[in-house]
Amino acid sequence: MGEPVWAVHAVRAYEISATELICAEQESAEKYACVLSTDPGVLAGAVTRFVIDAPGIRTPVALYVAGDNQQVPHISDDRRVYANGHGPASRYAPR
């Protein structure tokens, strides 16, 4: 089986972005996702573990909202961000 990598994604109202960063270490990915989650327009920063050359093997490992680590899968503590990026905050996003 291939080596694991960790991908970081931004969750915005109405979208979960393509991968923003791929890291060789989980700690680096989580640090980036934590900071990313505080950017304007970003509701959350998500980290997913993938295995190189192993399609379909992926595991969500971390989700940060406003710099705070959430449980995965989760409904955020402030109830603005739900799994898959849906929630009350999405009605405020520009279309």
Kinemage of the C-alpha trace (Angstrom):
@kinemage 1
@onewidth
@group {chain A} dominant
@subgroup {mainchain}
@vectorlist {calphas} color= white
{ca met a 1} P 0.000 0.000 0.000
{ca gly a 2} L 1.162 3.569 -0.678
{ca glu a 3} L 2.279 6.249 1.711
{ca pro a 4} L -0.275 8.406 3.552
{ca val a 5} L -0.658 12.126 2.782
{ca trp a 6} L -2.922 14.757 4.318
{ca ala a 7} L -4.907 17.172 2.155
{ca val a 8} L -6.261 20.523 3.355
{ca his a 9} L -9.502 21.993 1.988
{ca ala a 10} L -11.336 25.257 2.668
{ca val a 11} L -15.060 25.073 3.432
{ca arg a 12} L -16.926 28.126 2.216
{ca ala a 13} L -20.652 28.718 2.000
{ca tyr a 14} L -21.902 26.681 -0.991
{ca glu a 15} L -18.553 25.009 -1.663
{ca ile a 16} L -15.777 22.861 -0.325
{ca ser a 17} L -12.716 23.918 -2.270
{ca ala a 18} L -10.361 21.773 -4.203
{ca thr a 19} L -7.292 20.771 -2.263
{ca glu a 20} L -5.325 23.818 -1.135
{ca leu a 21} L -2.317 21.941 0.213
{ca ile a 22} L -0.998 18.381 0.463
{ca cys a 23} L 1.321 17.579 3.381
{ca ala a 24} L 3.530 14.631 4.203
{ca glu a 25} L 2.786 15.051 7.924
{ca gln a 26} L -0.584 15.332 9.660
{ca glu a 27} L 0.691 17.997 12.067
{ca ser a 28} L 1.603 20.360 9.197
{ca ala a 29} L -1.786 19.857 7.557
{ca glu a 30} L -3.647 20.562 10.787
{ca lys a 31} L -1.631 23.722 11.488
{ca tyr a 32} L -2.432 25.023 7.992
{ca ala a 33} L -6.139 24.124 8.302
{ca cys a 34} L -6.325 25.887 11.668
{ca val a 35} L -4.966 29.137 10.207
{ca leu a 36} L -7.022 28.735 7.022
{ca ser a 37} L -10.213 28.470 9.094
{ca thr a 38} L -9.716 32.065 10.249
{ca asp a 39} L -9.453 33.551 6.716
{ca pro a 40} L -12.267 35.875 5.561
{ca gly a 41} L -15.044 33.914 3.841
{ca val a 42} L -13.773 30.560 5.094
{ca leu a 43} L -16.194 28.739 7.389
{ca ala a 44} L -13.816 25.861 8.141
{ca gly a 45} L -10.516 24.229 7.248
{ca ala a 46} L -10.710 20.464 6.740
{ca val a 47} L -7.986 17.793 6.730
{ca thr a 48} L -8.410 14.463 4.954
{ca arg a 49} L -5.955 11.534 5.030
{ca phe a 50} L -5.357 9.836 1.684
{ca val a 51} L -3.118 6.939 0.684
{ca ile a 52} L -0.984 7.336 -2.450
{ca asp a 53} L -2.031 4.973 -5.274
{ca ala a 54} L -5.033 3.683 -3.320
{ca pro a 55} L -8.249 5.093 -4.817
{ca gly a 56} L -11.156 5.320 -2.408
{ca ile a 57} L -9.052 5.166 0.748
{ca arg a 58} L -9.613 8.463 2.537
{ca thr a 59} L -10.419 9.426 6.091
{ca pro a 60} L -11.513 12.792 7.491
{ca val a 61} L -9.187 13.544 10.390
{ca ala a 62} L -9.692 17.176 11.444
{ca leu a 63} L -11.980 20.146 10.986
{ca tyr a 64} L -11.234 23.634 12.297
{ca val a 65} L -13.807 26.409 12.708
{ca ala a 66} L -12.466 29.870 13.606
{ca gly a 67} L -9.207 28.234 14.719
{ca asp a 68} L -10.873 25.657 16.984
{ca asn a 69} L -10.612 21.911 16.342
{ca gln a 70} L -14.023 20.257 15.953
{ca gln a 71} L -15.116 16.639 16.208
{ca val a 72} L -15.253 14.817 12.847
{ca pro a 73} L -17.910 14.200 11.647
{ca his a 74} L -19.455 17.112 13.409
{ca ile a 75} L -21.905 19.889 13.699
{ca ser a 76} L -19.832 22.857 14.776
{ca asp a 77} L -20.261 24.193 18.286
{ca asp a 78} L -21.647 27.482 16.984
{ca arg a 79} L -24.050 25.670 14.595
{ca arg a 80} L -22.949 27.779 11.609
{ca val a 81} L -21.181 24.954 9.777
{ca tyr a 82} L -22.650 21.491 9.250
{ca ala a 83} L -20.998 18.517 7.586
{ca asn a 84} L -20.744 19.034 3.802
{ca gly a 85} L -20.728 22.824 4.242
{ca his a 86} L -24.473 23.209 4.729
{ca gly a 87} L -26.012 25.310 7.447
{ca pro a 88} L -27.617 28.648 8.275
{ca ala a 89} L -24.492 30.630 7.360
{ca ser a 90} L -24.725 29.448 3.753
{ca arg a 91} L -27.746 31.683 3.120
{ca tyr a 92} L -25.443 34.721 3.513
{ca ala a 93} L -22.989 33.679 0.833
{ca pro a 94} L -23.022 35.540 -2.486
{ca arg a 95} L -24.406 33.519 -5.361
